[in-house]
Amino acid sequence: MDFFDAVNKRRSVRRFTDTPVPESVMRKCLKASVLAANSSNLQPWEFYWIRDEEKKKKIVKRCFSQNAAKTAKEIVVSVSRIDTWKRNRNMIIEEHLKKGKLHPLVDKYYNTLIPLAYTHDRFGIFGIFKRIFYIFFSIVGFFRPIQRGPIYKHQLFESVTKTTALACQNFMMALVAEGFDSCPMEGFDEKKVKKLLNLNWQCHVVMIFGIGEAEEGGVYAERFRIDDDLVIKEV
Amino acid sequence: MDFFDAVNKRRSVRRFTDTPVPESVMRKCLKASVLAANSSNLQPWEFYWIRDEEKKKKIVKRCFSQNAAKTAKEIVVSVSRIDTWKRNRNMIIEEHLKKGKLHPLVDKYYNTLIPLAYTHDRFGIFGIFKRIFYIFFSIVGFFRPIQRGPIYKHQLFESVTKTTALACQNFMMALVAEGFDSCPMEGFDEKKVKKLLNLNWQCHVVMIFGIGEAEEGGVYAERFRIDDDLVIKEV
């Protein structure tokens, strides 16, 4: 499907027909998701395709049994993580070495700057230390532009969730391009969803997708966007 | 362009040719961005297309004069906001009324729940009050699934930035579909960029796009993704 046709066609669908979503479609769309742009190529995302019927029922309940979950043929939970960077970073470096060389800038970036940004503890103590260190660094900012973050754990979460959302949009668009639909849900009990999927404190649930074929009336309202000139500004 | 072709073609391009990007392409792609999925339809995004040459030079400096900014033919700054919800919410409600009715659930959602989630002060005091109130609410969570957030200001920022990222991926893909490329930059001095664009504390700069036609060698490395089964899990 043409990209702009897919953009126009994509809507949040809240009721799905009984038509199953072929496994091949699910796999193709999930694979397309992780080709999205991402921060420092650290790929901090995870997509849980819920195939176990018992788990699926539980997820539906944790989404407050809303129609978009209840009638969904497939459910996917997208997750952002601040703890997979080390594994992924090592793989990136390995790949560079396999190709013959690790540029000193790449080395410094992945072995010094990334650990500084990504290392955190559960209670945010590291974040406070970084903030204190940062006071001195920010003096430099009076004289030239400097990187301002992420410093605190919650800023890092904003960053990994941002990256994961890029993949999420690819996923929704891919489903449309394959003739299916989805509803990205943010109404769910994150604590209970995390428990079900054995996710630790270093994970956030980004959104949960109900997936299927749109039922007639499954889109609840006409698309409404505020005027473009309120949000697209030429300056 | 076919959606999956665009997915495969999209790469972060860090050096651009001198070919200009037609205005019509920029407008078409920006318009496609804001058709992305978004949280509660509150459209908390803004896209600043930097057209003024002086401003553009300043933005390049604030992006540490990296090639992706320096050689970019066009620059767009994407911003997420926690302060446009009231205006946008009012427009949504107006639209419902224009169509003839405001469903009591919609009314309650936009006039009670959304203000509860979106009202914040600069210093996070409201967030602390919400957290205290939430302790009582969370007792309910022992018995049934409940919504766990956003409570703090930084959680709301994670939410609006997440939504804005959905639009960002659409933007990058749209450019590819139109035969152009981009580099989403996160390396910039956010404080100085915000100052230049007169953005208040209720805004985060999500990413800055360098845009143009890819120069040969403008993609710095082959695409590398970790194995799919590390991030796509069937459970």
Interface residues (C-beta under 8 A of the other chain):
Chain A: M1 D2 F3 F4 A6 V7 N8 R10 S12 K28 L30 K31 A32 V34 L35 A36 A37 S39 N41 Q43 W45 E46 F47 Y48 W49 I50 R51 D52 K55 K61 R62 C63 F64 T84 R87 N88 M91 I92 E95 K99 G141 P145 I146 Q147 R148 G149 Y152 H154 Q155 F157 E158 S159 T161 K162 T163 T164 A165 L166 A167 C168 Q169 N170 M172 M173 A174 V176 A177 P184 E186 G187 F188 D189 E190 K191 K192 L197 H204 V206 M207 E222 R223 F224 R225 I226 D228 L230 V231 I232 K233 E234 V235
Chain B: M1 D2 F3 F4 A6 V7 N8 R10 S12 K28 L30 K31 A32 V34 L35 A36 A37 S39 N41 Q43 W45 E46 F47 Y48 W49 I50 R51 D52 K55 K61 R62 C63 F64 T84 R87 N88 M91 I92 E95 K99 G141 P145 I146 Q147 R148 G149 Y152 H154 Q155 F157 E158 S159 T161 K162 T163 T164 A165 L166 A167 C168 Q169 N170 M172 M173 A174 V176 A177 P184 E186 G187 F188 D189 E190 K191 K192 L197 H204 V206 M207 E222 R223 F224 R225 I226 D228 L230 V231 I232 K233 E234 V235
